[in-house]
Amino acid sequence: MKTNTQRSDKKSAGRQISAKTKKPETRLHQEPQHLFSAWSNVSRRVRLAKAIVLFLDFDGTLVRLRRNPKEVLLGKSARRLLRRLACHPAMTVCFISGRQLADLRRRARVEGALYFGLHGWERSNGRTASLPSAGQLREGIEWVRERVRSLPGIRVEDKGICFGVHYRTARDSAVREARAVVKTVLERLGPGFRLMAGKKIWEIYPKEMGSKGKAAQDLLQQLPGRKLAIYAGDDTTDETAFALLKSGVTIRVGKFRETHAKFFLRSPAEVLTFLKKLEDTLA
């Protein structure tokens, strides 16, 4: 007979694996405002800003999520619009994604933009450092691959210095088994590694890699003068940026339960509308 605790544990399979995965310790905006309903105030801040840094997640923010991430490309109209924004003298456009840097650049193809891959660890505006824990991680990847090989719908993605376990197309029974494997490998790897739970993916990283929030802060510190930061993202991995960019315009895209973002948009289509409104405001 299953206890209430067991039933609760089953429901949380796709949300959390370990208490080691921590949310930023700041107040959540449980009811963010729709961005367009606040556009008069936001557009005023845009007009008054001498410099703007626009951070954009890719999958789920600029493009719809797909079962096969290799099918995703930025649409032509979105690419043209972002190229124009990247050329504006007051604007810095930065794509920031869990994809590897080369893959992100190939799918976005926006000249003049900056690209941050692997949640900000790989950066087009600077050399990516090596990680001393990379060898240990290789062993962890192979250990997981061997144990999930027979689970339908479970896919391990090797990102070089980190790896992800996808379960978007898996059934609940396979998700439970894969969850146990990921929890065990995290324990085997030890305190130098952490877990980030995204949309239908668990990702394991060396702690040295930092986060999207830290990467965004680093870029803002590198650029001179006062800047208005605008950050749009759809995933739990974007929450670190929402929490750290307290004075910026932070936008959660898609469905969510709680968020640190101040505003929300419903879909990539609304993000495209927002980018058009942003261009009009800058004109």
C-alpha positions in Angstrom: 0.0 0.0 0.0 1.4 3.4 -1.0 1.7 6.1 1.6 0.9 9.7 1.1 4.6 10.5 1.1 5.2 8.0 -1.8 2.3 9.4 -3.8 3.7 12.9 -3.3 7.2 11.8 -4.3 5.8 10.4 -7.6 4.1 13.7 -8.5 7.3 15.6 -7.9 9.4 13.4 -10.2 9.7 16.1 -12.9 10.1 19.0 -10.6 12.8 18.3 -8.2 15.4 15.6 -7.5 17.4 16.8 -4.5 17.4 19.3 -1.8 20.8 20.3 -3.2 18.9 22.2 -6.0 18.2 25.6 -4.4 16.1 28.5 -5.6 17.4 32.0 -5.2 16.6 33.3 -1.7 14.5 36.3 -2.7 10.9 37.1 -2.7 8.9 35.5 -5.5 6.5 37.6 -7.6 3.7 35.1 -7.5 1.5 37.3 -9.6 3.7 39.1 -12.2 2.0 41.6 -14.4 1.4 41.0 -18.1 4.1 43.1 -19.9 1.8 44.7 -22.3 -0.5 46.0 -19.6 2.5 47.8 -18.1 4.0 48.9 -21.4 3.5 52.6 -20.9 5.8 52.5 -17.8 8.3 50.0 -19.4 8.5 52.0 -22.6 9.2 55.2 -20.6 12.2 53.4 -19.0 13.4 52.3 -22.4 13.2 55.8 -23.8 15.1 57.2 -20.8 17.8 54.6 -20.8 21.1 55.6 -22.4 22.1 51.9 -22.8 20.0 48.7 -22.8 21.2 45.1 -22.5 18.6 42.7 -23.8 19.0 39.1 -22.6 17.0 36.4 -24.4 16.7 32.7 -23.7 16.2 30.7 -26.9 14.1 27.5 -26.6 10.6 28.3 -25.3 11.3 32.0 -25.4 12.1 32.9 -29.0 11.1 29.6 -30.5 8.5 27.0 -29.5 9.8 23.9 -27.6 10.0 20.8 -29.8 10.5 17.2 -29.0 13.6 17.2 -31.1 15.8 20.2 -30.3 17.7 19.7 -33.5 14.6 20.8 -35.5 14.6 24.3 -34.0 15.7 27.4 -35.9 14.9 31.1 -35.3 12.3 32.3 -37.7 13.3 34.7 -40.5 11.1 37.6 -39.3 12.4 37.2 -35.7 16.0 37.1 -37.0 15.6 40.2 -39.1 14.1 42.1 -36.2 16.8 41.0 -33.8 19.5 42.0 -36.3 18.0 45.5 -36.4 17.9 45.7 -32.6 21.5 44.4 -32.4 22.6 47.3 -34.7 20.9 50.0 -32.6 23.6 52.1 -30.9 21.9 52.0 -27.5 21.3 48.2 -27.6 23.3 45.1 -26.7 21.6 41.9 -27.6 22.7 38.7 -25.8 21.3 35.2 -26.3 21.7 33.1 -23.2 20.9 29.4 -23.4 21.5 25.9 -22.1 22.6 24.9 -25.6 26.2 24.7 -26.4 27.6 28.0 -27.8 28.3 26.8 -31.4 24.8 25.2 -31.6 23.1 28.4 -30.3 24.9 30.6 -32.8 24.1 28.2 -35.7 20.3 28.3 -34.8 20.0 32.0 -34.1 22.4 33.6 -36.7 22.0 37.2 -35.5 25.0 39.2 -36.4 26.1 41.8 -33.9 24.7 39.8 -30.9 26.5 38.2 -28.1 26.1 34.5 -27.4 26.3 32.8 -24.0 26.0 29.0 -24.2 25.7 26.4 -21.4 23.8 28.8 -19.2 26.5 31.4 -19.6 29.7 29.4 -19.2 30.6 29.5 -22.9 30.8 33.1 -24.0 31.3 34.6 -27.5 32.9 37.7 -26.0 35.6 35.9 -24.0 37.5 32.7 -23.6 35.8 29.8 -21.9 38.0 28.4 -19.1 38.5 24.7 -18.6 37.1 22.9 -15.6 39.2 20.7 -13.3 36.2 18.5 -12.6 35.5 17.7 -16.3 37.1 14.2 -16.1 35.0 13.2 -13.2 31.9 14.3 -15.1 32.8 12.1 -18.0 32.6 9.1 -15.8 29.2 10.2 -14.5 27.8 10.6 -18.0 28.8 7.0 -18.9 27.4 5.7 -15.7 24.0 7.3 -16.3 24.0 6.2 -20.0 24.5 2.6 -19.1 21.6 2.7 -16.6 19.0 4.5 -18.7 19.8 2.8 -22.0 16.7 0.6 -21.8 14.3 3.3 -20.6 12.1 4.5 -23.6 11.9 8.2 -24.0 14.9 8.9 -21.8 17.8 10.6 -23.6 21.2 11.7 -22.3 22.7 14.8 -23.9 26.5 15.2 -23.6 27.3 18.9 -23.5 31.1 18.5 -23.0 31.5 20.0 -19.5 28.0 19.1 -18.3 25.2 16.8 -19.3 21.4 16.6 -19.4 18.9 13.8 -19.0 15.8 14.5 -21.2 12.4 12.9 -20.4 9.9 14.9 -22.5 8.6 11.8 -24.4 9.0 9.3 -21.5 6.2 7.7 -19.5 5.9 8.1 -15.8 7.5 4.7 -15.0 10.6 5.6 -17.0 10.7 9.0 -15.5 10.7 7.5 -12.0 13.5 5.2 -12.8 15.6 7.9 -14.5 15.0 10.2 -11.6 16.5 7.6 -9.3 19.5 7.2 -11.5 20.1 11.0 -11.7 19.8 11.3 -7.9 22.3 8.5 -7.4 24.9 9.9 -9.8 24.6 13.3 -8.2 25.5 11.6 -4.9 28.3 9.7 -6.5 29.8 12.8 -8.0 29.9 14.6 -4.7 29.5 18.2 -3.4 31.4 19.7 -6.4 28.4 19.2 -8.6 24.8 20.5 -8.7 21.5 19.8 -10.4 19.4 22.2 -12.4 15.9 21.0 -13.2 14.5 22.6 -16.4 11.5 21.8 -18.6 11.5 18.0 -19.0 15.3 17.9 -18.4 17.6 17.4 -15.5 21.1 18.9 -16.0 24.2 18.2 -13.9 27.0 20.8 -13.8 30.2 21.4 -12.0 29.5 24.1 -9.5 32.3 26.2 -11.1 30.0 26.9 -14.0 27.8 29.4 -12.2 24.4 30.3 -13.5 22.5 32.4 -16.0 22.1 35.1 -13.4 25.8 35.3 -12.6 26.6 35.4 -16.4 24.2 38.3 -16.9 25.6 40.2 -14.0 29.2 39.6 -15.3 28.2 41.1 -18.7 26.5 44.1 -17.1 29.6 44.8 -15.0 31.8 44.7 -18.1 29.8 47.3 -20.1 30.4 50.9 -19.1 27.9 53.3 -17.8 24.4 52.8 -16.5 22.3 50.2 -18.2 18.7 49.0 -18.3 18.7 45.2 -18.2 15.8 43.4 -19.9 15.7 39.6 -19.5 13.2 37.2 -21.0 13.2 33.5 -20.4 10.8 30.6 -20.0 12.7 28.1 -17.7 13.5 27.5 -14.1 17.1 28.0 -15.1 16.3 31.7 -15.9 15.0 32.3 -12.3 18.6 33.1 -11.1 18.7 36.0 -13.5 15.2 37.2 -12.5 16.2 37.2 -8.9 19.5 39.0 -9.4 18.4 41.6 -11.9 16.1 43.4 -9.4 16.1 46.8 -11.1 15.7 45.4 -14.6 12.7 44.4 -16.7 12.4 40.6 -16.1 9.9 38.6 -18.1 8.8 35.0 -17.6 7.5 33.4 -20.8 4.9 30.6 -20.9 3.2 28.7 -18.1 4.6 28.9 -14.5 3.6 28.4 -10.9 5.8 31.0 -9.2 8.5 33.3 -10.6 11.0 36.0 -9.5 10.1 37.9 -12.7 8.1 41.1 -12.6 6.3 40.5 -15.8 5.1 37.7 -18.0 4.4 36.9 -21.6 2.3 33.9 -22.7 4.3 32.5 -25.7 7.2 33.1 -28.1 4.6 34.8 -30.4 4.1 37.4 -27.7 7.9 37.8 -27.2 8.1 38.6 -30.9 5.3 41.3 -30.5 7.3 42.6 -27.5 10.5 42.9 -29.6 8.5 44.8 -32.3 7.2 47.2 -29.6 10.7 47.6 -28.3 12.0 48.5 -31.7 9.2 51.0 -32.2 10.0 52.6 -28.8 13.7 53.0 -29.8 12.9 54.5 -33.2 
